[in-house]
Amino acid sequence: MSAPTGSSRPDHPEVRRFGNWRQNGSGMDTADARLLETPPGTAFTHTDPWRVMRIQSEFVQGFDALAEIGPAISVFGSARTKAESHHYVTGMEVGRRLVEAGVAVITGGGPGSMEAANRGAAEAGGLSIGLGIELPFEQGMNEWVGLGVDFRYFFARKTMFVKYAQGFVVLPGGLGTLDELFEAMVLVQTSKVSQFPIVLVDRTFWAPLMDWIRDVMVEQGLVSAGDLDIIQLVDTAEEAVKLVMEGKAGSRVAARS
């Protein structure tokens, strides 16, 4: 099933960037990599303390850009999802239904499933947000982002995904998607966030992972069986949006009415 065609994209606003990024380089070209590299001798006294100011600026810029977006849901998924994939079409439907439910859509701002959710939100006339990240293989912000903020540091970006959203919809994805999923689960498990629904779309894709957690990790006592209740599996965009809107996002929408 192919994605709908013939839709005009919205005006693409200027994306807020933090300095000039190095593109098409090695992993060590990114700010995250340079931060985590241990410099020789006492060189850190001339570099790391000043880097704190840059990190601080990313938090300030992110807080400033997103403080007034209202209720929102973060949507995660693979940057490699093709436009002709049914996952892309599902992502578009998720974005559209979230806007119709009264919330903004936040993604990583990249291609694939992120683009799909941004596109669905934009075509529905809603607020389509992209939080980009500096990578060696720079991809840039997709054209359907209505409000874009680019980050150098993953941890600053991740804070924005959680701070300004009231739930996650997770489409099939790779390592980055798993990283975001498990971090969200840990935040709920440790009560760092409350009323934070996490919904995984496509049971066929996610079921083997859930089976492994249950059959190996739970069986060995590494996690509790109840930890699996943190997430919910569905097959359709309609089910996903219904479940996330039963949490804090729905309450905030109702309060605005």
C-alpha angles and dihedrals in degrees: 000000000000128000118262114271135204097051117135116230121234123252106287109231126214110277117227109240132188108221127310116313124216109238134205093009136122125288089264090066092075126092091236091055093047090048093052095045113101108229120219120264116335096333089118089074088068098043119022099053090055092046087064088068091056091049090050091051091055092055092046093049092046093048090047094050097046105031095101104036094108124214113356143171125215116225120201131189145127124310086211097063109123123229090240092054120107086230089063091051090048090050091053091050091049090053093047095047093048091054091047087052089056105257137112121246121232123193137159088266095236134115129283118035091358090057090047093056092044090049094050091049094046095047089050089056096249136127109283112193129190125192105194128196133210109249134170088242095050111205102175130215117308117246095247096066112115097183116026132184122179122208135196096200126059094211093056091048093047090053090058092050090058103030095056100035131073096204147356133245109196121199122191111292148142137257095316091052091048090050091054092044096051093043089054091048091051091050090054094042092053093043093242087133130025134206089017111149118202114197124186117204120216114035093204091060098043102034096082090055092049090047090053092050090049098041098040113019098035092040090055093046094246093126133015121254088236090061088076088064088071089079134049127205123216138163104216140054089234092058093045095052092045092055098046091047090057087069133064094307092064091048091052092049090050091049091056093052 
